[in-house]
Amino acid sequence: MGIQTAIIFGSQSDLPIMKKAADVFKEFGVSYTAHTLSAHRAPELLGETIRGLEADGVEVIIAGAGLAAHLPGVIASQTLVPVIGVPISSGGLGGLDALLAIVQMPKPIPVATVGVDNAANAAYLACEMLALKYPELKQKLLDYRKKMKDDLAKNNGRVEL
């Protein structure tokens, strides 16, 4: 398909959460690269990586971070590529600190933000953004939604408990 995306997160401990974004991209045939980078521990490497991603034609970046959660905002400050932030629950506040840090970006450096630990939703949002440009991805999303509705209607929403 030629669609390029990136998944960036601050720590290897974030991998189980951020893998959910990769799983969605795989399901829809969207190519991605994944990077563990820190806005604080390796800011120069982060900047180099962002410039490289831009040169490679990356169209959306998903960035996951916990605690002070600066990574999505720092990435957004260095590129015009849309950034979707995933607040990650870590520390004693259950991800609320990360959620507030990401969602409260000062203008004019926005970061789209999904729920705490919801990297899958970040990838679904990225796919919807990309579907504006890629008709084949739009069709995959429409088919996915139709199947979801058909599956629910099959049993009138009834489940066995």
DSSP file (Angstrom, degrees, kcal/mol; ACC not computed):
  #  RESIDUE AA STRUCTURE BP1 BP2  ACC     N-H-->O    O-->H-N    N-H-->O    O-->H-N    TCO  KAPPA ALPHA  PHI   PSI    X-CA   Y-CA   Z-CA
    1    1 A M              0   0    0      0, 0.0     3,-0.1     0, 0.0   135,-0.1   0.000 360.0 360.0 360.0 -28.2    0.0    0.0    0.0
    2    2 A G        +     0   0    0      1,-0.3     2,-0.3     0, 0.0    28,-0.1   0.502 360.0 144.3  85.1   2.2    2.9    2.3    0.6
    3    3 A I        -     0   0    0     26,-0.2    28,-0.8    55,-0.0     2,-0.5  -0.602  33.3-158.6 -77.4 133.9    1.5    3.9    3.7
    4    4 A Q  E     +a   31   0A   0     53,-0.4    55,-2.9    -2,-0.3    56,-0.7  -0.963  19.1 160.7-118.6 128.2    4.3    4.7    6.2
    5    5 A T  E     -ab  32  60A   0     26,-1.1    28,-1.2    -2,-0.5     2,-0.4  -0.876  21.7-145.2-133.7 169.0    3.7    5.2   10.0
    6    6 A A  E     -ab  33  61A   0     54,-1.6    56,-2.9    -2,-0.3     2,-0.5  -0.995   3.1-156.3-138.3 146.0    5.8    5.1   13.1
    7    7 A I  E     -ab  34  62A   0     26,-2.7    28,-2.5    -2,-0.4     2,-0.4  -0.991  19.8-179.9-119.5 121.6    5.3    4.0   16.6
    8    8 A I  E     +ab  35  63A   0     54,-3.1    56,-2.6    -2,-0.5     2,-0.3  -0.976   3.9 171.3-126.2 135.9    7.6    5.6   19.2
    9    9 A F  E     -ab  36  64A   0     26,-2.3    28,-1.9    -2,-0.4    56,-0.2  -0.984  34.1-127.1-145.3 156.6    7.6    4.9   22.9
   10   10 A G  S    S+     0   0    0     54,-1.2     2,-0.3    -2,-0.3    55,-0.1   0.624  82.9  22.7 -81.6 -16.1    9.9    6.0   25.7
   11   11 A S    >   -     0   0    0      1,-0.1     3,-2.0    27,-0.0     4,-0.3  -0.999  67.7-120.6-153.8 148.1   10.7    2.7   27.4
   12   12 A Q  G >  S+     0   0    0     -2,-0.3     3,-1.6     1,-0.3    -1,-0.1   0.788 111.6  68.4 -58.2 -27.3   10.9   -1.1   26.7
   13   13 A S  G 3  S+     0   0    0      1,-0.3    -1,-0.3     2,-0.1     4,-0.2   0.696  92.7  60.0 -67.4 -16.1    8.4   -1.5   29.6
   14   14 A D  G X> S+     0   0    0     -3,-2.0     4,-2.4     1,-0.2     3,-0.7   0.554  77.9  96.7 -83.4  -8.9    5.8    0.3   27.3
   15   15 A L  H <> S+     0   0    0     -3,-1.6     4,-2.2    -4,-0.3     5,-0.2   0.863  76.5  54.1 -54.3 -46.5    6.2   -2.4   24.6
   16   16 A P  H 34 S+     0   0    0      0, 0.0     4,-0.4     0, 0.0    -1,-0.2   0.871 114.3  42.9 -59.7 -34.5    3.1   -4.6   25.7
   17   17 A I  H X4 S+     0   0    0     -3,-0.7     3,-1.3    -4,-0.2     4,-0.4   0.946 116.2  45.9 -72.0 -49.7    0.9   -1.5   25.4
   18   18 A M  H >X S+     0   0    0     -4,-2.4     4,-1.3     1,-0.3     3,-1.0   0.723  97.3  72.3 -72.3 -21.4    2.3   -0.1   22.2
   19   19 A K  H 3X S+     0   0    0     -4,-2.2     4,-2.5    -5,-0.3    -1,-0.3   0.795  86.3  68.3 -60.7 -27.2    2.3   -3.6   20.5
   20   20 A K  H <> S+     0   0    0     -3,-1.3     4,-1.5    -4,-0.4    -1,-0.2   0.846  97.9  50.4 -62.8 -33.5   -1.5   -3.1   20.3
   21   21 A A  H <> S+     0   0    0     -3,-1.0     4,-2.4    -4,-0.4    -1,-0.2   0.916 109.4  50.7 -68.1 -43.1   -1.0   -0.3   17.8
   22   22 A A  H  X S+     0   0    0     -4,-1.3     4,-2.6     1,-0.2    -2,-0.2   0.893 106.4  55.4 -61.2 -39.5    1.2   -2.5   15.7
   23   23 A D  H  X S+     0   0    0     -4,-2.5     4,-2.1     2,-0.2    -1,-0.2   0.899 108.6  47.5 -61.2 -41.3   -1.4   -5.3   15.8
   24   24 A V  H  X S+     0   0    0     -4,-1.5     4,-1.8     2,-0.2    -2,-0.2   0.929 111.1  50.9 -66.0 -45.0   -4.0   -2.9   14.3
   25   25 A F  H  X>S+     0   0    0     -4,-2.4     5,-2.8     1,-0.2     4,-0.6   0.913 110.2  50.0 -59.2 -42.1   -1.6   -1.7   11.7
   26   26 A K  H ><5S+     0   0    0     -4,-2.6     3,-1.0     1,-0.2    -1,-0.2   0.922 107.4  54.4 -61.0 -43.5   -0.9   -5.4   10.7
   27   27 A E  H 3<5S+     0   0    0     -4,-2.1    -1,-0.2     1,-0.3    -2,-0.2   0.850 115.7  38.4 -59.3 -35.5   -4.6   -6.1   10.5
   28   28 A F  H 3<5S-     0   0    0     -4,-1.8    -1,-0.3     2,-0.1    -2,-0.2   0.366 113.5-113.3-100.2   4.6   -5.1   -3.3    8.1
   29   29 A G  T <<5 +     0   0    0     -3,-1.0     2,-0.5    -4,-0.6   -26,-0.2   0.806  63.3 149.9  72.1  29.4   -1.9   -3.7    6.1
   30   30 A V      < -     0   0    0     -5,-2.8    -1,-0.2    -6,-0.2     2,-0.1  -0.848  41.4-133.6 -97.3 124.9   -0.3   -0.5    7.2
   31   31 A S  E     +a    4   0A   0    -28,-0.8   -26,-1.1    -2,-0.5     2,-0.3  -0.467  32.3 168.7 -79.2 150.7    3.5   -0.5    7.4
   32   32 A Y  E     -a    5   0A   0    -28,-0.2     2,-0.4    -2,-0.1   -26,-0.2  -0.978  29.1-141.1-152.1 160.0    5.2    0.9   10.4
   33   33 A T  E     -a    6   0A   0    -28,-1.2   -26,-2.7    -2,-0.3     2,-0.4  -0.941  20.7-145.6-119.4 151.9    8.5    1.1   12.1
   34   34 A A  E     -a    7   0A   0     -2,-0.4     2,-0.4   -28,-0.2   -26,-0.2  -0.948  17.0-178.3-121.7 140.8    8.8    1.0   15.9
   35   35 A H  E     -a    8   0A   0    -28,-2.5   -26,-2.3    -2,-0.4     2,-0.7  -0.999  23.9-149.6-140.8 136.0   11.3    2.9   18.0
   36   36 A T  E     +a    9   0A   0     -2,-0.4     2,-0.3   -28,-0.2   -26,-0.2  -0.933  42.1 151.3-102.3 110.0   12.2    3.1   21.7
   37   37 A L        -     0   0    0    -28,-1.9     2,-0.5    -2,-0.7    -2,-0.1  -0.972  35.5-138.9-140.2 151.9   13.4    6.6   22.2
   38   38 A S     >  -     0   0    0     -2,-0.3     4,-1.2     4,-0.1     8,-0.3  -0.942   8.3-154.7-117.8 132.8   13.5    9.0   25.1
   39   39 A A  T  4 S+     0   0    0     -2,-0.5    -1,-0.1     2,-0.1     8,-0.1   0.756 102.6  33.9 -68.2 -24.3   12.8   12.8   24.9
   40   40 A H  T  4 S+     0   0    0      2,-0.1    -1,-0.1     3,-0.1    -2,-0.0   0.842 122.0  40.3 -99.8 -42.1   14.9   13.1   28.0
   41   41 A R  T  4 S+     0   0    0      1,-0.2    -2,-0.1     2,-0.1     3,-0.1   0.747 133.6  14.8 -84.8 -23.5   17.7   10.5   27.8
   42   42 A A     X  +     0   0    0     -4,-1.2     4,-2.2     1,-0.1    -1,-0.2  -0.339  67.3 154.5-147.3  59.6   18.5   10.8   24.1
   43   43 A P  H  > S+     0   0    0      0, 0.0     4,-2.3     0, 0.0     5,-0.1   0.850  77.2  53.6 -62.3 -34.4   17.0   14.0   22.7
   44   44 A E  H  > S+     0   0    0      2,-0.2     4,-2.4     1,-0.2     5,-0.2   0.933 109.5  47.5 -65.4 -44.7   19.5   14.2   19.9
   45   45 A L  H  > S+     0   0    0      1,-0.2     4,-2.5     2,-0.2    -1,-0.2   0.882 110.1  53.7 -63.6 -38.3   18.8   10.7   18.7
   46   46 A L  H  X S+     0   0    0     -4,-2.2     4,-2.5    -8,-0.3    -1,-0.2   0.939 109.3  48.0 -59.9 -47.4   15.0   11.5   18.9
   47   47 A G  H  X S+     0   0    0     -4,-2.3     4,-2.2     1,-0.2    -2,-0.2   0.907 111.9  49.2 -61.0 -43.3   15.5   14.5   16.6
   48   48 A E  H  X S+     0   0    0     -4,-2.4     4,-2.2     1,-0.2    -1,-0.2   0.910 111.4  50.1 -61.6 -42.2   17.6   12.5   14.1
   49   49 A T  H  X S+     0   0    0     -4,-2.5     4,-2.6     2,-0.2    -2,-0.2   0.911 108.9  51.0 -64.8 -43.1   15.0    9.8   14.1
   50   50 A I  H  X S+     0   0    0     -4,-2.5     4,-2.4     1,-0.2    -1,-0.2   0.925 110.7  48.9 -61.1 -44.6   12.2   12.2   13.4
   51   51 A R  H  X S+     0   0    0     -4,-2.2     4,-2.1     1,-0.2    -1,-0.2   0.894 112.1  49.5 -62.3 -38.8   14.1   13.8   10.5
   52   52 A G  H  X S+     0   0    0     -4,-2.2     4,-1.7     2,-0.2    -2,-0.2   0.893 109.4  51.1 -65.8 -40.4   14.7   10.3    9.1
   53   53 A L  H  <>S+     0   0    0     -4,-2.6     5,-2.4     2,-0.2     4,-0.4   0.910 109.9  50.1 -63.9 -42.2   11.0    9.4    9.4
   54   54 A E  H ><5S+     0   0    0     -4,-2.4     3,-1.4     1,-0.2    -2,-0.2   0.925 109.7  50.6 -60.6 -44.1   10.0   12.6    7.6
   55   55 A A  H 3<5S+     0   0    0     -4,-2.1    -1,-0.2     1,-0.3    -2,-0.2   0.826 107.5  54.7 -63.2 -31.4   12.6   11.8    4.8
   56   56 A D  T 3<5S-     0   0    0     -4,-1.7    -1,-0.3    -5,-0.1    -2,-0.2   0.527 121.2-108.8 -80.0  -5.8   11.1    8.3    4.6
   57   57 A G  T < 5 +     0   0    0     -3,-1.4   -53,-0.4    -4,-0.4    -3,-0.2   0.721  49.5 177.8  87.6  22.2    7.6    9.7    4.1
   58   58 A V      < -     0   0    0     -5,-2.4   -53,-0.2     1,-0.1    -1,-0.2  -0.373   9.5-171.7 -59.6 136.1    6.0    8.8    7.4
   59   59 A E        +     0   0    0    -55,-2.9     2,-0.3     1,-0.3   -54,-0.2   0.637  65.1  20.1-109.3 -19.7    2.5   10.2    7.5
   60   60 A V  E     -b    5   0A   0    -56,-0.7   -54,-1.6    21,-0.1     2,-0.4  -0.984  62.4-157.3-149.3 141.4    1.4    9.6   11.1
   61   61 A I  E     -bc   6  83A   0     21,-2.6    23,-2.8    -2,-0.3     2,-0.5  -0.982   3.3-158.3-120.6 131.2    3.3    9.0   14.3
   62   62 A I  E     -bc   7  84A   0    -56,-2.9   -54,-3.1    -2,-0.4     2,-0.5  -0.941  15.3-171.3-104.3 128.0    1.9    7.3   17.4
   63   63 A A  E     -bc   8  85A   0     21,-2.7    23,-2.7    -2,-0.5     2,-0.4  -0.978   5.0-165.0-127.0 122.9    3.9    8.2   20.5
   64   64 A G  E     +bc   9  86A   0    -56,-2.6   -54,-1.2    -2,-0.5     2,-0.3  -0.868  17.5 157.3-108.5 139.2    3.4    6.5   23.9
   65   65 A A  E     - c   0  87A   0     21,-2.1    23,-2.5    -2,-0.4     2,-0.2  -0.990  20.9-153.8-157.8 149.7    4.6    7.9   27.2
   66   66 A G  E >   + c   0  88A   0     -2,-0.3     3,-2.3    21,-0.2     4,-0.2  -0.581  63.2  13.3-114.2-179.3    4.0    7.6   30.9
   67   67 A L  T 3  S+     0   0    0     21,-0.6    34,-0.2    23,-0.3    -2,-0.1  -0.320 138.2   4.3  55.0-119.8    4.6    9.9   33.9
   68   68 A A  T 3  S-     0   0    0     -2,-0.1    -1,-0.3    33,-0.1    -3,-0.0   0.753  90.8-157.7 -68.5 -22.1    5.4   13.4   32.7
   69   69 A A    <   +     0   0    0     -3,-2.3     4,-0.4     1,-0.1    -2,-0.1   0.850  34.5 152.1  53.5  48.9    4.8   12.1   29.1
   70   70 A H     >  +     0   0    0     -4,-0.2     4,-2.7     1,-0.2     5,-0.3   0.723  48.2  86.5 -78.7 -21.2    6.8   14.7   27.2
   71   71 A L  H  > S+     0   0    0      1,-0.2     4,-2.5     2,-0.2     5,-0.2   0.882  87.4  46.7 -54.0 -51.4    7.6   12.4   24.3
   72   72 A P  H  > S+     0   0    0      0, 0.0     4,-2.6     0, 0.0    -1,-0.2   0.920 116.3  45.7 -59.1 -42.0    4.5   13.0   22.1
   73   73 A G  H  > S+     0   0    0     -4,-0.4     4,-1.9     2,-0.2    -2,-0.2   0.884 111.5  50.9 -68.3 -39.2    4.8   16.8   22.6
   74   74 A V  H  X S+     0   0    0     -4,-2.7     4,-0.6     2,-0.2    -1,-0.2   0.919 112.1  48.1 -64.2 -42.2    8.5   16.9   21.9
   75   75 A I  H >< S+     0   0    0     -4,-2.5     3,-1.6    -5,-0.3     4,-0.4   0.953 111.0  50.4 -60.8 -48.7    7.9   14.9   18.7
   76   76 A A  H >< S+     0   0    0     -4,-2.6     3,-0.8     1,-0.3    -1,-0.2   0.826 104.8  58.5 -59.8 -32.1    5.1   17.2   17.6
   77   77 A S  H 3< S+     0   0    0     -4,-1.9    -1,-0.3     1,-0.2    -2,-0.2   0.676 108.7  45.9 -71.1 -15.7    7.3   20.2   18.2
   78   78 A Q  T << S+     0   0    0     -3,-1.6     2,-0.3    -4,-0.6    -1,-0.2   0.384 115.9  33.9-109.0   2.7    9.8   18.9   15.7
   79   79 A T    <   -     0   0    0     -3,-0.8     4,-0.1    -4,-0.4    -1,-0.1  -0.984  57.5-139.3-152.1 159.1    7.5   17.9   12.8
   80   80 A L  S    S+     0   0    0     -2,-0.3    -4,-0.1     2,-0.1    -1,-0.1   0.402  72.3 113.7 -96.8  -1.2    4.3   18.7   11.0
   81   81 A V  S    S-     0   0    0      1,-0.1   -21,-0.1   -21,-0.1    -2,-0.1  -0.534  83.3-101.1 -66.0 132.1    3.5   15.0   10.7
   82   82 A P        -     0   0    0      0, 0.0   -21,-2.6     0, 0.0     2,-0.5  -0.303  38.3-153.8 -58.2 137.2    0.4   14.4   12.9
   83   83 A V  E     -c   61   0A   0     27,-0.3    29,-2.0   -23,-0.2     2,-0.5  -0.956   7.9-162.0-117.2 130.9    1.2   12.9   16.3
   84   84 A I  E     -cd  62 112A   0    -23,-2.8   -21,-2.7    -2,-0.5     2,-0.3  -0.965  17.1-146.6-111.6 120.2   -1.2   10.7   18.2
   85   85 A G  E     -cd  63 113A   0     27,-4.0    29,-2.0    -2,-0.5   -21,-0.2  -0.683   9.6-162.2 -92.8 139.0   -0.3   10.4   21.9
   86   86 A V  E     -c   64   0A   0    -23,-2.7   -21,-2.1    -2,-0.3     2,-0.3  -0.944  14.5-145.7-116.6 106.7   -0.9    7.3   24.0
   87   87 A P  E     -c   65   0A   0      0, 0.0    30,-3.4     0, 0.0     2,-0.5  -0.568  17.4-150.6 -70.9 132.7   -0.8    8.1   27.8
   88   88 A I  E     -c   66   0A   0    -23,-2.5   -21,-0.6    -2,-0.3     2,-0.5  -0.896  13.6-121.3-111.5 132.7    0.7    5.0   29.5
   89   89 A S        +     0   0    0     -2,-0.5     2,-0.3     5,-0.2   -23,-0.1  -0.582  54.4 135.2 -73.6 119.9   -0.2    4.1   33.1
   90   90 A S    > > +     0   0    0     -2,-0.5     5,-0.6   -23,-0.0     3,-0.6  -0.964  46.1  23.1-157.0 156.9    2.9    4.0   35.2
   91   91 A G  G > 5S-     0   0    0     -2,-0.3     3,-0.7     1,-0.2   -24,-0.0  -0.304 108.4 -48.7  75.9-167.4    3.7    5.3   38.6
   92   92 A G  G 3 5S+     0   0    0      1,-0.2    -1,-0.2     2,-0.1    -3,-0.0   0.465 123.1  66.8 -86.9  -2.8    1.1    6.1   41.3
   93   93 A L  G X 5S-     0   0    0     -3,-0.6     3,-1.7     0, 0.0    -1,-0.2   0.346  97.2-123.5-104.8   7.3   -1.4    8.1   39.3
   94   94 A G  T < 5S-     0   0    0     -3,-0.7    -5,-0.2     1,-0.3    -3,-0.1   0.721  71.5 -54.2  64.2  22.6   -2.6    5.3   37.0
   95   95 A G  T 3><S+     0   0    0     -5,-0.6     4,-2.8    -7,-0.2    -1,-0.3   0.327 110.2 115.1  94.7  -7.9   -1.8    7.3   33.8
   96   96 A L  H <> S+     0   0    0     -3,-1.7     4,-2.5     1,-0.2     5,-0.2   0.895  77.3  53.0 -62.2 -38.9   -3.8   10.4   34.7
   97   97 A D  H  > S+     0   0    0      2,-0.2     4,-2.1     1,-0.2    -1,-0.2   0.926 112.1  44.6 -60.2 -44.9   -0.5   12.4   34.9
   98   98 A A  H  > S+     0   0    0      2,-0.2     4,-2.3   -10,-0.2     5,-0.3   0.911 111.6  53.2 -66.5 -42.8    0.4   11.2   31.4
   99   99 A L  H  X S+     0   0    0     -4,-2.8     4,-2.7     1,-0.2     5,-0.3   0.942 112.4  43.7 -57.6 -49.3   -3.1   11.8   30.0
  100  100 A L  H  X S+     0   0    0     -4,-2.5     4,-1.6     1,-0.2    -1,-0.2   0.885 112.0  53.5 -65.8 -38.5   -3.1   15.4   31.2
  101  101 A A  H  < S+     0   0    0     -4,-2.1    -1,-0.2   -34,-0.2    -2,-0.2   0.896 116.2  38.6 -63.3 -39.5    0.5   16.1   30.0
  102  102 A I  H >< S+     0   0    0     -4,-2.3     3,-0.9     1,-0.2     9,-0.2   0.921 117.1  46.9 -79.2 -44.4   -0.3   14.9   26.5
  103  103 A V  H 3< S+     0   0    0     -4,-2.7    -2,-0.2    -5,-0.3    -1,-0.2   0.745 105.1  62.2 -72.8 -21.8   -3.8   16.4   26.1
  104  104 A Q  T 3<  +     0   0    0     -4,-1.6    -1,-0.3    -5,-0.3    -2,-0.1  -0.050  69.6 152.8 -96.3  33.3   -2.8   19.8   27.5
  105  105 A M    <   -     0   0    0     -3,-0.9     2,-0.1     6,-0.2     6,-0.1  -0.373  47.9-114.5 -62.1 138.6   -0.3   20.6   24.8
  106  106 A P    >   -     0   0    0      0, 0.0     3,-2.0     0, 0.0    -1,-0.1  -0.450  49.5 -68.1 -74.6 148.9    0.0   24.4   24.3
  107  107 A K  T 3  S+     0   0    0      1,-0.3     0, 0.0    -2,-0.1     0, 0.0  -0.448 112.8  26.0 -70.1 149.6   -1.0   25.9   21.0
  108  108 A P  T 3  S+     0   0    0      0, 0.0    -1,-0.3     0, 0.0    -3,-0.0  -0.658 109.8  71.7-103.1  43.1    0.0   25.7   18.2
  109  109 A I    <   -     0   0    0     -3,-2.0   -32,-0.1     2,-0.0   -33,-0.1  -0.705  68.8-175.0-117.7  77.5    1.6   22.3   18.8
  110  110 A P        -     0   0    0      0, 0.0     2,-0.4     0, 0.0   -27,-0.3  -0.377  14.7-167.9 -77.1 151.6   -1.3   19.9   19.0
  111  111 A V        -     0   0    0     -9,-0.2    -6,-0.2    -8,-0.1   -27,-0.2  -0.968  21.9-133.2-132.3 118.9   -1.1   16.2   19.9
  112  112 A A  E     -d   84   0A   0    -29,-2.0   -27,-4.0    -2,-0.4     2,-0.4  -0.479  31.2-155.7 -64.5 144.5   -4.2   14.1   19.3
  113  113 A T  E     -d   85   0A   0    -29,-0.2     2,-0.2    -2,-0.1   -27,-0.2  -0.984  15.5-168.5-134.9 136.6   -4.7   12.0   22.4
  114  114 A V        -     0   0    0    -29,-2.0     3,-0.1    -2,-0.4   -11,-0.1  -0.558  42.4 -67.3-109.5 179.1   -6.5    8.7   23.1
  115  115 A G    >   -     0   0    0     -2,-0.2     3,-2.1     1,-0.2    -1,-0.2  -0.133  68.6 -70.4 -66.6 163.1   -7.3    7.0   26.4
  116  116 A V  T 3  S-     0   0    0      1,-0.3   -28,-0.2   -30,-0.1    -1,-0.2  -0.298 118.1  -3.5 -56.2 129.0   -4.8    5.7   28.9
  117  117 A D  T 3  S+     0   0    0    -30,-3.4     2,-0.9     1,-0.1     3,-0.3   0.609  95.4 130.3  63.7  16.3   -3.1    2.5   27.5
  118  118 A N    <>  +     0   0    0     -3,-2.1     4,-1.4   -31,-0.3     3,-0.3  -0.427  11.2 146.3-102.0  60.2   -5.3    2.6   24.4
  119  119 A A  H  >  +     0   0    0     -2,-0.9     4,-1.9     1,-0.2    -1,-0.2   0.810  69.3  63.0 -63.9 -30.1   -2.7    2.2   21.7
  120  120 A A  H  > S+     0   0    0     -3,-0.3     4,-2.4     1,-0.2    -1,-0.2   0.936 102.3  49.6 -60.7 -44.7   -5.1    0.2   19.6
  121  121 A N  H  > S+     0   0    0     -3,-0.3     4,-2.6     1,-0.2    -1,-0.2   0.854 106.2  57.0 -63.1 -33.8   -7.4    3.2   19.4
  122  122 A A  H  X S+     0   0    0     -4,-1.4     4,-2.4     2,-0.2    -1,-0.2   0.914 108.9  46.0 -61.6 -41.2   -4.4    5.4   18.3
  123  123 A A  H  X S+     0   0    0     -4,-1.9     4,-2.6     2,-0.2    -2,-0.2   0.885 110.8  51.9 -71.0 -37.8   -3.8    3.0   15.4
  124  124 A Y  H  X S+     0   0    0     -4,-2.4     4,-2.2     2,-0.2    -2,-0.2   0.927 111.7  47.9 -61.6 -42.5   -7.5    3.0   14.5
  125  125 A L  H  X S+     0   0    0     -4,-2.6     4,-2.4     2,-0.2    -2,-0.2   0.921 110.6  51.2 -62.9 -43.9   -7.5    6.8   14.5
  126  126 A A  H  X S+     0   0    0     -4,-2.4     4,-2.5     1,-0.2    -2,-0.2   0.916 109.3  51.0 -59.0 -43.0   -4.3    6.8   12.4
  127  127 A C  H  X S+     0   0    0     -4,-2.6     4,-2.0     1,-0.2    -1,-0.2   0.898 109.2  50.6 -62.2 -40.3   -6.0    4.5    9.9
  128  128 A E  H  X S+     0   0    0     -4,-2.2     4,-0.6     2,-0.2    -1,-0.2   0.903 110.8  49.0 -64.3 -40.3   -9.0    6.8    9.7
  129  129 A M  H >< S+     0   0    0     -4,-2.4     3,-1.0     1,-0.2     4,-0.3   0.926 113.9  45.8 -63.1 -44.6   -6.7    9.8    9.0
  130  130 A L  H >X S+     0   0    0     -4,-2.5     4,-2.1     1,-0.2     3,-1.8   0.787  98.7  70.7 -70.4 -27.7   -4.8    7.8    6.3
  131  131 A A  H 3< S+     0   0    0     -4,-2.0     7,-0.3     1,-0.3    -1,-0.2   0.715  84.7  70.2 -64.2 -19.2   -8.1    6.6    4.8
  132  132 A L  T << S+     0   0    0     -3,-1.0    -1,-0.3    -4,-0.6    -2,-0.2   0.792 113.7  27.2 -64.2 -26.8   -8.7   10.2    3.6
  133  133 A K  T <4 S+     0   0    0     -3,-1.8    -2,-0.2    -4,-0.3    -1,-0.2   0.707 118.5  58.4-105.5 -28.8   -5.8    9.6    1.2
  134  134 A Y    >X  -     0   0    0     -4,-2.1     4,-2.0     1,-0.2     3,-0.6  -0.868  57.8-169.8-114.7 101.2   -5.8    5.9    0.6
  135  135 A P  H 3> S+     0   0    0      0, 0.0     4,-2.3     0, 0.0     5,-0.2   0.826  87.5  57.6 -59.2 -33.4   -9.1    4.5   -0.8
  136  136 A E  H 3> S+     0   0    0      2,-0.2     4,-1.7     1,-0.2     5,-0.1   0.865 107.7  46.9 -67.9 -33.7   -8.1    0.9   -0.3
  137  137 A L  H <> S+     0   0    0     -3,-0.6     4,-2.3     2,-0.2    -1,-0.2   0.892 109.2  54.9 -71.5 -39.6   -7.6    1.5    3.4
  138  138 A K  H  X S+     0   0    0     -4,-2.0     4,-2.4    -7,-0.3    -2,-0.2   0.917 108.2  49.4 -57.6 -43.2  -10.9    3.3    3.6
  139  139 A Q  H  X S+     0   0    0     -4,-2.3     4,-2.7     1,-0.2    -1,-0.2   0.894 108.3  52.8 -64.9 -39.7  -12.6    0.2    2.1
  140  140 A K  H  X S+     0   0    0     -4,-1.7     4,-2.3     2,-0.2    -1,-0.2   0.906 110.8  47.8 -60.7 -41.2  -10.8   -2.0    4.7
  141  141 A L  H  X S+     0   0    0     -4,-2.3     4,-2.6     2,-0.2    -2,-0.2   0.910 111.7  49.3 -66.3 -42.2  -12.1    0.2    7.5
  142  142 A L  H  X S+     0   0    0     -4,-2.4     4,-2.3     2,-0.2    -2,-0.2   0.917 112.6  47.9 -62.5 -42.9  -15.7    0.2    6.0
  143  143 A D  H  X S+     0   0    0     -4,-2.7     4,-2.5     2,-0.2    -2,-0.2   0.900 111.1  51.6 -63.1 -41.1  -15.5   -3.6    5.7
  144  144 A Y  H  X S+     0   0    0     -4,-2.3     4,-2.2    -5,-0.2    -2,-0.2   0.926 111.3  46.6 -61.4 -46.5  -14.2   -3.9    9.3
  145  145 A R  H  X S+     0   0    0     -4,-2.6     4,-2.3     2,-0.2    -1,-0.2   0.893 111.8  51.3 -64.4 -39.7  -17.1   -1.8   10.6
  146  146 A K  H  X S+     0   0    0     -4,-2.3     4,-2.9     2,-0.2    -2,-0.2   0.923 110.4  48.6 -64.0 -43.9  -19.7   -3.7    8.6
  147  147 A K  H  X S+     0   0    0     -4,-2.5     4,-2.7     1,-0.2    -1,-0.2   0.904 109.7  52.9 -62.1 -40.7  -18.4   -7.0   10.0
  148  148 A M  H  X S+     0   0    0     -4,-2.2     4,-1.6     2,-0.2    -2,-0.2   0.925 112.9  43.6 -60.2 -45.5  -18.4   -5.6   13.5
  149  149 A K  H  X S+     0   0    0     -4,-2.3     4,-2.5     2,-0.2    -2,-0.2   0.905 113.4  51.2 -67.2 -41.9  -22.1   -4.6   13.1
  150  150 A D  H  X S+     0   0    0     -4,-2.9     4,-1.7     1,-0.2    -2,-0.2   0.898 108.3  52.3 -62.4 -40.6  -23.0   -7.9   11.4
  151  151 A D  H  X S+     0   0    0     -4,-2.7     4,-0.6     1,-0.2    -1,-0.2   0.884 112.0  45.9 -63.6 -38.3  -21.5   -9.8   14.2
  152  152 A L  H ><>S+     0   0    0     -4,-1.6     5,-2.2     1,-0.2     3,-0.5   0.896 113.6  48.5 -69.7 -40.3  -23.5   -7.9   16.8
  153  153 A A  H ><5S+     0   0    0     -4,-2.5     3,-1.5     1,-0.2    -2,-0.2   0.757  92.6  79.8 -71.7 -24.2  -26.7   -8.2   14.9
  154  154 A K  H 3<5S+     0   0    0     -4,-1.7    -1,-0.2     1,-0.3    -2,-0.2   0.874 111.2  20.4 -53.1 -43.5  -26.2  -12.0   14.4
  155  155 A N  T X<5S-     0   0    0     -4,-0.6     3,-2.3    -3,-0.5    -1,-0.3   0.061 113.0-105.5-113.6  22.5  -27.5  -12.7   17.9
  156  156 A N  T < 5S-     0   0    0     -3,-1.5    -3,-0.2     1,-0.3     3,-0.1   0.818  76.0 -62.1  56.9  30.4  -29.3   -9.5   18.5
  157  157 A G  T 3 <S+     0   0    0     -5,-2.2    -1,-0.3     1,-0.3     2,-0.2   0.513 101.6 144.5  75.4   3.6  -26.5   -8.5   20.8
  158  158 A R    <   -     0   0    0     -3,-2.3     2,-0.3    -6,-0.2    -1,-0.3  -0.529  26.2-174.8 -80.3 140.9  -27.3  -11.5   23.0
  159  159 A V        -     0   0    0     -2,-0.2     2,-0.5    -3,-0.1    -1,-0.0  -0.917  26.5-114.5-130.8 157.8  -24.5  -13.3   24.7
  160  160 A E              0   0    0     -2,-0.3    -2,-0.0     1,-0.1     0, 0.0  -0.811 360.0 360.0 -92.0 131.0  -24.2  -16.4   26.9
  161  161 A L              0   0    0     -2,-0.5    -1,-0.1     0, 0.0     0, 0.0   0.370 360.0 360.0-112.1 360.0  -23.1  -15.8   30.5
